[in-house]
Structures are given as C-alpha cells and as structure tokens.
Amino acid sequence: MPQSILIVGASRGLGLGLVAEHLKRGFDVIATVRKPADAAPLKALSGAERLTVLQADVTSDADIARLAADLPNPLDIVFINAGVSGPKSVTEATADELNAVMQTNVFGPIRLAHALAGHVREQTGILALMSSAMGSIGENQNGAMAVYRATKTAQNSFARSLWLTAAKDRGVTVLSVHPGWVKTDMGGSGADIDVETSVTGMADQLAAHAGAKVHKFVDYSGREIAW
Ligand SMILES: NC(=O)c1ccc[n+]([C@@H]2O[C@H](COP(=O)([O-])OP(=O)(O)OC[C@H]3O[C@@H](n4cnc5c(N)ncnc54)[C@H](OP(=O)(O)O)[C@@H]3O)[C@@H](O)[C@H]2O)c1
C-alpha cells in the first residue's frame, strides 16, 4: 500500500516541489492551496492521479476544522509548509502587519498541527513544520529579518511543546525543517539551491526519520541546527 502525505501550502515554491517529489516517490498525496484557482500547477504534475487537492488557509479556524474532518486516517506524513516573510523591521511595521505574520507563520501552523496530530500514523509517522535556520538563536550572526526570525523561533518552541504533549506518547516524530536557502518567490533568484535539490533532500530526511520518535531541527541535507 502506498504511503500517504499531506502538504499544506502547496500552490507554488517548496510546497509544490514537495508534492512533485512525493508523487515521484509513489506516495498518495493530499495538497492544500488557499485559492482553488491556484491548483493548476499541482494538477499538471506527473502522477497527479494520486493527488487530492483541498482548500485551506492556515489562519482560518474554520478551514482547520474542515481539513481535520475531511482527511483520511492515518497519514504517514503531515508537512505544514505555509509561510510568509512578513515585514522587515519590528519598529517600522504596523501592529496589524506583525499580527498577520505571527498568525501565518506561528499560530496558524501550530493550531493546525495540533488539530492534525491524531491523524499521523502511530510509531512511524512524521509531523513536519517548515521552519528556517533564521529561527536559530544560536546561528543568528547579523540580526537581519528579525521579525521573520522570531516567527520561526516561536514556531520551533511551539513544535517542541506539540511533540511533548500531542505526539511523543504515540511515537510520532516532529521535525522542524530548514529547506536551505532556496530559489523561490520568497528566497529570490540569488539563493543557494534550486527547489529540486531542496525537496529531494527534505524527502530523504523525512524517510530517514520515520520511527525516530524525536523532535529535531534539521536541514534538507540532514545537518542538525542549533536551537
Ligand atoms: N525559500 C527559502 O529560501 C526558505 C528558507 C527557509 C524557510 N523557508 C520556508 O519555506 C516555506 C515555503 O517557502 P517558499 O520559499 O516556497 O515561499 P513561497 O514561494 O512564497 O510560497 C509560500 C507558500 O505558502 C503559502 N501560504 C502563505 N500564506 C498561507 C496561508 N495563510 N495559508 C496557507 N498557505 C499559505 C503560499 O500560498 P499562496 O500561493 O496562496 O500565497 C505558498 O504556497 C515557508 O514557510 C518559508 O518560511 C523558505
């Protein structure tokens, strides 16, 4: 029986790439988009007969509840990828801009992760959240993009609590994943690696951690990142 994966935030960039890579590996894939009109690149992928597309905005409680109700049980992997870069400066941003990036990068993904934790297969399942090395306090050398950094740091902290309270007892692994600096709309054309290199590495890491029963901060190449 094929393995199953849910990828949340899959209209473009790394989410779309993760869907393509797991279809290539023979998975049954469920992908979510915010706007159904943006599903065309997903439906054009090779292997799309094994793909189901659903709608979800991670900041919507109604979408989270509907997604949790509609999903099959159990899933081998849940990967919450959605994220935005947000405002550059904490002092120049408005309170609404700061609240919006926290909702999209922190509260939305974590509330969704809690809603879906019970769907992840016991003992071997993985609940992955797209973090960033920028969320590492230990590796912060220049203070740039302080707001974005703080959202991923907070997400990592919530991910540890999620693992301890909603995953560990069922043997579910939680991964906070850094994809590398990747050429996407967010990463820009000057980034280090292309989407294919990142998603191939991340898919290898997901496979390697099945049954690990830990919470780890790891990048696409398997490097463990300092909290
Ligand atoms: N690229 C990099 O170098 C890099 C490095 C470290 C971490 N990351 C992380 O990797 C993830 C993907 O980044 P990317 O480079 O692929 O960025 P991207 O090309 O800008 O794609 C972002 C994705 O997130 C979705 N999204 C945004 N807000 C959402 C919401 N409220 N609900 C559901 N989906 C939402 C977008 O959907 P729409 O199309 O509807 O906007 C899109 O599919 C993010 O979490 C990012 O922080 C990226």
PDBQT file of the ligand as one rigid body, heavy atoms in Angstrom, charges set to zero:
ROOT
HETATM    1  N1  LIG A 301      12.844  29.890   0.108  1.00  0.00    +0.000 N 
HETATM    2  C1  LIG A 301      13.710  29.843   1.118  1.00  0.00    +0.000 C 
HETATM    3  O1  LIG A 301      14.927  30.108   0.964  1.00  0.00    +0.000 OA
HETATM    4  C2  LIG A 301      13.245  29.464   2.504  1.00  0.00    +0.000 A 
HETATM    5  C3  LIG A 301      14.233  29.339   3.515  1.00  0.00    +0.000 A 
HETATM    6  C4  LIG A 301      13.828  28.942   4.792  1.00  0.00    +0.000 A 
HETATM    7  C5  LIG A 301      12.490  28.672   5.046  1.00  0.00    +0.000 A 
HETATM    8  N2  LIG A 301      11.549  28.817   4.054  1.00  0.00    +0.000 N 
HETATM    9  C6  LIG A 301      10.159  28.496   4.386  1.00  0.00    +0.000 C 
HETATM   10  O2  LIG A 301       9.634  27.569   3.440  1.00  0.00    +0.000 OA
HETATM   11  C7  LIG A 301       8.207  27.735   3.312  1.00  0.00    +0.000 C 
HETATM   12  C8  LIG A 301       7.845  27.869   1.840  1.00  0.00    +0.000 C 
HETATM   13  O3  LIG A 301       8.571  28.980   1.315  1.00  0.00    +0.000 OA
HETATM   14  P1  LIG A 301       8.752  29.237  -0.254  1.00  0.00    +0.000 P 
HETATM   15  O4  LIG A 301      10.149  29.728  -0.427  1.00  0.00    +0.000 OA
HETATM   16  O5  LIG A 301       8.234  28.114  -1.049  1.00  0.00    +0.000 OA
HETATM   17  O6  LIG A 301       7.794  30.525  -0.378  1.00  0.00    +0.000 OA
HETATM   18  P2  LIG A 301       6.724  30.969  -1.486  1.00  0.00    +0.000 P 
HETATM   19  O7  LIG A 301       7.193  30.580  -2.832  1.00  0.00    +0.000 OA
HETATM   20  O8  LIG A 301       6.443  32.405  -1.168  1.00  0.00    +0.000 OA
HETATM   21  O9  LIG A 301       5.439  30.046  -1.126  1.00  0.00    +0.000 OA
HETATM   22  C9  LIG A 301       4.763  30.217   0.085  1.00  0.00    +0.000 C 
HETATM   23  C10 LIG A 301       3.616  29.224   0.120  1.00  0.00    +0.000 C 
HETATM   24  O10 LIG A 301       2.920  29.388   1.368  1.00  0.00    +0.000 OA
HETATM   25  C11 LIG A 301       1.535  29.565   1.077  1.00  0.00    +0.000 C 
HETATM   26  N3  LIG A 301       0.883  30.368   2.105  1.00  0.00    +0.000 N 
HETATM   27  C12 LIG A 301       1.205  31.623   2.523  1.00  0.00    +0.000 A 
HETATM   28  N4  LIG A 301       0.330  32.012   3.463  1.00  0.00    +0.000 NA
HETATM   29  C13 LIG A 301      -0.553  30.990   3.644  1.00  0.00    +0.000 A 
HETATM   30  C14 LIG A 301      -1.691  30.807   4.467  1.00  0.00    +0.000 A 
HETATM   31  N5  LIG A 301      -2.131  31.754   5.308  1.00  0.00    +0.000 N 
HETATM   32  N6  LIG A 301      -2.351  29.615   4.403  1.00  0.00    +0.000 NA
HETATM   33  C15 LIG A 301      -1.943  28.650   3.553  1.00  0.00    +0.000 A 
HETATM   34  N7  LIG A 301      -0.899  28.777   2.724  1.00  0.00    +0.000 NA
HETATM   35  C16 LIG A 301      -0.209  29.945   2.775  1.00  0.00    +0.000 A 
HETATM   36  C17 LIG A 301       1.517  30.278  -0.269  1.00  0.00    +0.000 C 
HETATM   37  O11 LIG A 301       0.232  30.200  -0.850  1.00  0.00    +0.000 OA
HETATM   38  P3  LIG A 301      -0.313  31.377  -1.872  1.00  0.00    +0.000 P 
HETATM   39  O12 LIG A 301       0.206  30.994  -3.239  1.00  0.00    +0.000 OA
HETATM   40  O13 LIG A 301      -1.791  31.287  -1.736  1.00  0.00    +0.000 OA
HETATM   41  O14 LIG A 301       0.257  32.682  -1.391  1.00  0.00    +0.000 OA
HETATM   42  C18 LIG A 301       2.592  29.455  -0.988  1.00  0.00    +0.000 C 
HETATM   43  O15 LIG A 301       2.077  28.219  -1.431  1.00  0.00    +0.000 OA
HETATM   44  C19 LIG A 301       7.849  28.963   4.171  1.00  0.00    +0.000 C 
HETATM   45  O16 LIG A 301       7.376  28.527   5.430  1.00  0.00    +0.000 OA
HETATM   46  C20 LIG A 301       9.188  29.677   4.335  1.00  0.00    +0.000 C 
HETATM   47  O17 LIG A 301       9.232  30.459   5.513  1.00  0.00    +0.000 OA
HETATM   48  C21 LIG A 301      11.901  29.198   2.797  1.00  0.00    +0.000 A 
ENDROOT
TORSDOF 0
